[in-house]
Amino acid sequence: MVDDSIVELIRERYIKIQAQIVDAARIAGRVPESVQLLVVTKKQPVSVIEAAIAADVKIFGENYPEEAVSKQQVLKIGNKVEWHMIGHVQSRKARLVAEHFALLHSLDSLKLARRLDRFAAEFGRKLPVLLEFNVGGEGSKFGWQASDESLWDNFLPDLEALLALENLEVQGLMTMPPFFGDAELARPYFRQLRGLRDYLSVLYPQVKWEQLSMGTSGDFQVAIEEGATIVRVGQAILGSRPV
Ligand SMILES: *Cc1c(COP(=O)(O)O)cnc(C)c1O
């Protein structure tokens, strides 16, 4: 049973965030349709996801492959919604990701890329991926180190090998900047990721590089002003996560 009052609460917040996305896009002179809203459901129970589906949420993001796949299996909703993997993927979970997700946001090593490529081939698909960069330089974050432009050339050999993999389709970049209470402080990091995207577009024009996955509950509007095409919002729509 889906609890109607929870559905209504989620629907209200979802609509409010969508309206804020439209405003942020307009302020930035961008078409609102160029920004997708992904709802982050990590640690949320299946009942909350069911309510979100009833509230018309279309794209879900999960952080842990096993948790995500077991939720997908319980929900049995087929193609009605899209599942994205947004968390760090251990190499031994590559198979699950290659089979069960529409887009991997958090591809963070050549080793993982090679494994995903192999499994994607087994499943007869081309797996869409985004490359994760660590633009804040924090030790706790995953992704290629990109905090300083002088570091950018270091990962080019990895990227070249990765772009040659036939069963992955690189669509853009993703980042998770340092957390601040003030969204404005995240702006330079979003700008850095966009700058990196522009740099890679020149080096590798054969790739589209169209997606920039950046911005969460606290700073998605600033991320949109800086070019985000996918924002990943959890708590502002679903409420706080169970611990
Ligand atoms: C949890 C998480 C989010 C969502 O954060 P909220 O504060 O709930 O909006 C976005 N991206 C990643 C990678 C996350 O792990």
PDBQT file of the ligand as one rigid body, heavy atoms in Angstrom, charges set to zero:
ROOT
HETATM    1  C1  LIG A 301      23.495  11.483  -1.514  1.00  0.00    +0.000 C 
HETATM    2  C2  LIG A 301      23.963  12.010  -2.791  1.00  0.00    +0.000 A 
HETATM    3  C3  LIG A 301      23.280  13.038  -3.453  1.00  0.00    +0.000 A 
HETATM    4  C4  LIG A 301      22.041  13.707  -2.909  1.00  0.00    +0.000 C 
HETATM    5  O1  LIG A 301      22.298  14.480  -1.773  1.00  0.00    +0.000 OA
HETATM    6  P1  LIG A 301      21.069  15.261  -1.083  1.00  0.00    +0.000 P 
HETATM    7  O2  LIG A 301      21.736  16.109  -0.075  1.00  0.00    +0.000 OA
HETATM    8  O3  LIG A 301      20.207  14.207  -0.484  1.00  0.00    +0.000 OA
HETATM    9  O4  LIG A 301      20.372  16.012  -2.138  1.00  0.00    +0.000 OA
HETATM   10  C5  LIG A 301      23.762  13.432  -4.695  1.00  0.00    +0.000 A 
HETATM   11  N1  LIG A 301      24.846  12.874  -5.247  1.00  0.00    +0.000 NA
HETATM   12  C6  LIG A 301      25.532  11.900  -4.640  1.00  0.00    +0.000 A 
HETATM   13  C7  LIG A 301      26.722  11.315  -5.318  1.00  0.00    +0.000 C 
HETATM   14  C8  LIG A 301      25.116  11.437  -3.397  1.00  0.00    +0.000 A 
HETATM   15  O5  LIG A 301      25.821  10.481  -2.803  1.00  0.00    +0.000 OA
ENDROOT
TORSDOF 0
